[in-house]
Amino acid sequence: MKVTIVGAGAIGLWIAGRLSETNARVSLLARSQARTCVSKNGITIKGTEKNSCNRIPVSDNAEDFGPQDLVIFAVKAQDLPTAASEAKALISLNTSILPAMNGVPWWFLEKVSQSVTSTTLVSVDPQDSCVNFLPSGQVLGGVIHASCYMEQPGVVRHVMGNGLIIGSASELPEVKVKDVATLLANAEFEVTVSQDIRQDIWYKLWGNMTMNPLSALTRSTCDVILDDPETRQFASDVMNEASLIGSAIGCPIKQTAEDRHEVTRKLGAFKTSMLQDAESGKQLEVGALLEAPQEIARMVGINTPALDRLLGLMRVANKAQSLR
């Protein structure tokens, strides 16, 4: 398979490095310093079990690679519309598309019943760039259960987790889903093929739509957040609202917020990806994690006072990030 990863952050390089050890023809679409470093030194992945360094073709111009069998987008959700436009030369009618990122994707409401008033999510795709360049019939939904961070451009530290859940977003043929699953398994990922990828996406969102933003706001790890009773309750309030939204769109949550807190607390001093971004002065994923759930809640008539407060705080935090 010809595979291009779009984005040279920690997750993108981790996936690219692992795939480069298979028989796939792997390339990387990246910008500026990341492109220069990977071109010069390759991709270095450091882990608890082994380290690796692999060289793959890298460019900032999609036309250098042409149409691919699989394109994996590993960018922040707010950057996906621009990345989709820049990567259009990679995508033909036969290309499978796998966004590997957090939050609610642009296609999420396309298969929802008439409980929603629109299938368009302005919060994640304001100019319809994703709709226009990433046809949902070619898309695999994806959920990543892993933690990585960048030690320096081109060098990734894999902390924990190896799980990838994938599933057809709309009408991708089963054989194409299996081809991607086989490729990822050959790269030693723990792959699960989901029959309802929307449910898996919403379940992950339900957990990280609080821990990610609260960690960025407080500059604290998850154990500190959950050990404070008021902050823990605030997180529960947001999650309870998200459970109601999920039930209204066919993605019910069977756990309680307290159940999930207990699981998260066992991870110890866990530093979320959003906390890492905040510490690096990067813009934060407000749209896909908080604005999209609020947008859906408005469609289905659910009040979300706790989510609204968290969203307001995060908007202010993002403005502060841009001034750093």
N, C-alpha and C positions, 0 to 999 in steps of 0.2 A: 504493500500500500504506500501511496505517496501521502505524507502527512505534514501539515504545517501547523505549528503552534504560534498563535498571535499573542504577543505579550511576553516580556522577559522579567516578570516579577518572580517571587519565590515559587509559587505554585506552577507557573508556566515553565520555568527552567527545570523544576523537579520532574514534571511530566516529560519534557523534551529530553532530558538526560536519560530517563528510564527507557523511553521509547527508542532512543538511539542505539540501545543495546539489543534490539530485536532486528529482524530482517526488513523492517519498514525503512523507506527513504524519508528521513525526517529533516525538516528545515524549520527555521525560526524567523518570524517577522518581528523586528524590534527596532527601537529608535535610539539615537544619540549614544550616550555613554554605554548603555547595555549592549548595543550592537557592536560597538568598538571592542569592548572587553571580551565578549563571546567570540568574536572573529579572531582576536589575537590569542586568547588563552583557553577557549573552549568552555564547557559547562562543568563546574566542579560541584558535586553533591557530597556533603558530609553527613554521615548517619551513625547510629549507634552500632550497627553491625558491619558496615563497610563504607569506604569512600570510593568515589569514581570520578573520572575526568573524561569527557567525551567531546569531540569536535563535530559540529554539524554546519551545513551552509546557513548563513545568516545574512539578512538584507533588510533594508527599510522600504523596499519597493516590491510589492506583491507580484508585479509583472516578471520579476526575475525568476519566479518559481512556477507561475502558470497554474492551471486548474489542478486541484488535488482530489484525492479520494476522501480525505478527512481533514477538516480544519477545526482545531481546538482553540477557542477563544479563552485566554486566561488573563483577562484584564479586569480592572475594577468596573462595576456595573455602570457608573456614570461615564466611563470612557468607551463603552461598547458601541454606541451609535457612530462615533467617529471611527473606531476600529473597523466596524462593519463596512463602512464606505471605503476605507483605505485597503481593505482585504478583498474587494469585489473580484479582482482578477484571479483569486484563488478558487472561486466558487463557480462550478458549472451545474448543470441539471443533475449530474450524477454524484455530486459532492455531499457527503454527510457532514453535519455541522454540530459541534458539541461545545456549548458554553460551559466553562468550568469556573463558576463564580457563585457568590452568595446572593441571597435575596430572591425577589419575585422577578421572573423573566418577562419579556415583552409579550410572549405568546400565551401566558398563563391562563387567560380567560377565554380562549378561543373554543374550548370544549365544555365550558360551563353552561348550565341550563339557563333558562330565561330569568333567573333570579338576579342577574346583573343587567344594568342598563346599557353597557357598552363592553366590547371586547378589547378596546384600545386602552392602554395604560400610559397616559401622558407623563406620569411621573418617571417612567423608565425609558420611554421612547418618544420624546416630545415632537420630533420632526418626522416620525415614521421611518427613520433610517433603518432600523432593524427589520421592520416589516418589509421594506423595499429590497433590502440586500440579503436578508437571511430568511428564506421561505420556510415557514413553519413545517411544511410537509417534508423537509429535509433535515429537521432538527432533532437531536437527541437531548432530552433534559438530563442534567447531571447534578449529582450531589457528591461533594468531596468530604470525606472524614479523615482529615490529616492536618498536621500543623508543620509549617516550614517558615523559615525567615531568612532574609538575605544578610549574609555576613559582609559582603561587598559585591559590587556588580559582577555577575557571573558565578558567584559562589553562594550556594544554598546550604543551609543547615536543616536537615530533616529531623524534627523533634519527635513526632509520634504519629501513628495512624497510617493506614495504607489502603483505606477503603474508598472505592468509587461505585456509586449507584448510577446506572444509566437506564434510560427508557425512552421510547418514542414520544415526542411531544404531540404529534398529530397523526401523520399517515406514513411515517418512514417504514418501509418494508421490513419485516422481521429478519430477513436474511442480512440486511445491512446492519441492524442492531447487533446481530450475532457476530458479524465480521469485526465490528468495533470492540465488542466484548472480548473476542479471542485475541485481538491485538493487545488490548490492555492487560489481559491475563498473561500473555507472553512476556510482557514487561514486568511481571511479578506484582501487579496491583491485585488487590482482593476485590474482584468485580462482582456486583450483583445486578442482574437484569430485572428491572421493576416492571410490573404490569400496570402500575399507576404512579408514574413519576411525579405527578402533581402532588400527590399525598406526601411523598418523600421530601419534596422541596418545601412544602408548607411545614412539615414536622421539623425540619432543620431550622427553618426561619423562626419557628415558635421558640426555639431555644436560644438562637443567637441574636434575635432582634432586641434583646435586653442586655445580655452580657457584653456584646460588642460595643454598643453605644455607652453603656454605663462605665465600662472600663476606659473608654476614650475620654469621657467627661471627668472621671475621677483620677485618671492615671494610675489605676489600681488593678491588681490581678483579681481573678474571679473569686478566690477564697476570701479576700478582704471584703469584696462586695457582698457576698452571701453571709458573711459573719456579722454584718450590721443588720439588725432586725428591721429597721425602717426601709433601708435600701432593698432588702430582700422582699419586703412586702410590696414595694413599688414595682419591682420586677414581676412579682406575681400578678399584680393588677393589670399590667400590660399584657402578660401572657394569657390571662383569663379573657381579656377582650379579643385577643387573637384567636383563641379557641372558638369564640362565638362567630367570628368572621369565617373561620375555617368550616364550621358546621354549615354555614349558609351557602358555601360554594362547593360542597362535596368533599371537603378535606377535614373531617372531624379528628380531634385529638383525644385519645383515650386516657392519657396520663393526666395527673394534676400538675400544677406548677411546682408544688412541693416535691413531687416525685422527681421532676427534672432537676430541681435544685440539688437534691441529694446526689444525683449522678454527677452533676457538674462539680459539686464540692469535693468529690473524691479525686478530681484531677489535680487538686492542690493549687499552687501558685501559678496558675495557667495564664499566660499572656495572650490575649486575643489578637487576631490580625488587625483589628481596628485600633487597638492600643498601640501596636507596632507602627501603624500609619500615623497616628497622632504624634507619637514620639519623633517621627521622621518629618513632621511638618506637612504631610500629604493631606489632600482633600479626602473626606470620609464618605462612606457609602450610605448616604442618607436616603436617597431615592428608592433603591431596591429593598432596603431593610425596613424603612418606616413610612415613607410617603406612599409607596404602593399599597401596603396594607390599609392605610388611612383612606386612600382613594377607593379601594374596594369596599371598605366599610361604609362609605358615603353612598355607594351604589346600592347596597343591600339594606340600608337603613339602620345601621348599628352605631350607637354612640360610643366614642372611644376617648373619654377624658384623660385617662392615664397615658395612652399612646400619644395623644395630642400634646401633652406636656413634655414627654420625652422628645418628640419631634421638634418642638420649639427650642428646647435646650440644645439639640444637636445642630439645628440651623445656625444658632448663635456661635456654637463651637466651631462650625465650619468656616464662618466668617472670620473668626479669630485665627484659624489655621492659615487663611489666605493672607493675613497681615503679618505672619511671622517672617 
